[in-house]
């Protein structure tokens, strides 16, 4: 007990009088040692062998006991990674697979599933360990695969392996699911998980280029997979998924522990996966799993190819100098090539504001590590985003004839350096595009929509009915009723469908209102707005001073535009 207490800075005797301080300490302890399996198991074995007698604490210890030591029958599907048979029996969608018990099963699997083939160990795989890609069924190729999996050269049966067909996937996703001893189950947001050589390198949240329907489907499948494990399934589970080219969501793997794809929760969610793990196994109410920021990314730092710590830590030094970027160092005494030594969490108010810092860190990895082929498959998008970052505001209109008016909104957003997009979306001529745009806008990172429409002017209201985002309506001036019809159509929204409506033709104010909406969570943008308002005040005061100095007639004579129409 003394050694454990000193080594992990946690008083194990306090398990007999657990409180929130001790719970937080144990959270940090488990997090610190998650990458050191032997130490982590030692801690949990101690907990198992020293169960307190207090009822609540016993329940807490039992949670860990069930999770790691007892319940082998309940958790066989998890401890043994050959989960396909179990999940298929519970109607969880998975890809084609074959069980491999003997060496001859490998060739049979290749015939049935095709090449290349992913061969996996049923137990103990992590960070690419326990995986082997088979591209040929020659004896040499099969033996190389078995050797990489740690199978002795003379072993031909009892292999404890399985084979998976390669899935033609669009991207890999992941969902962290937490399940309490009480049965309460929650899931964290769906993320994009980017792997290189079966090692997670980057996690992006919200998931990129994925529709809301797919995000919801991924959540449902993940929770269903964990629920299928029964009452003994307690704690945090990392669920990895494929999104196929045809739009299917397939289960890939389930990891029964706090997972790499959930590390972003430390800095991007109200309650991290580590704390929720302890809440779950102790029967406490589960914490909030929603994002507390607009966007986040988790980037793993691996030991550089040359094994030098100085090279491996280049991105870390840059991260320490970057805003809203947190380094989580694992404190390992040595640096091994390709092994995780730390991870970096980046948070931002939006995807577009996240990209510059993320791209800077990725560039360091590519340059310093000598990676010839970038591991970031969205590189083209990232590079293009340097010039055209993902939009925060969407400007849409029913026709190109509305553009002369709506361009004023774009000009204002450009003045404030707010990334935005301009598109034509007709409520009457392109209804399908309208539905798609409104439904997908939030998932794409857009935070406000400006919609201009004339005449019947249904566009702003229809968009507002289908998106949770704020919508600003711009009545376009028409040749028949001078925009009165547009104004009345947009402003007279039914209860429950709010549209903020500006003056007829005043897209500039729509742009300014969008800026102010974004100001709520952006200090620098608020400061820019204050300067803009101060500039307007100065302009009026300077004009007033000149008018008083030269008089009405001379001032009017010098005006470029003279008419009797009030310019709103």
Secondary structure, DSSP 8 states (H G I E B T S, - for coil): -HHHHHHHT--GGGGGG--HHHHHHHHHHHHHTTT-HHHHHHHHHHHHHS--SSHHHHHHHHHHHHHHTS-HHHHHHHHSS--HHHHHHTT--B--EEEESSTHHHHHHHHHH-SSEEEEESSS-BTTBTEEEE---SHHHHHHHHHHTT--TT--S---EEEEE---EEEEEEEEEEE-TTS-EEE---EEEEEETTEEEEEEES-TT--HHHHHHHHHHHHHHHHTT-TT--EEEEEEEEEETTS-EEEEEEESSS-GGGTTHHHHBSS-HHHHHHHHHHT------SBSSSEEEEEEEEB-TT--HHHHTHHHHHHHTSTTEEEEE---SS--BTSEEEEEEEEESSHHHHHHHHHHHHHHHHHHTT-SS-S-TTHHHHHHHHHS---SEEEEESSGGGHHHHHHHHHHHHHTT--EEEEE--TTT-HHHHHHHHHHTTTTT--EEEEEE-TT--HHHHHHHH-SSEEEEEE---TTTTTHHHHHHHH---TT---EE-STT-HHHHHHHHHHHHHTT-HHHHHHHHHHHHHHHHHHHHHHHHHHHH-HHHHHHT-S---SS---
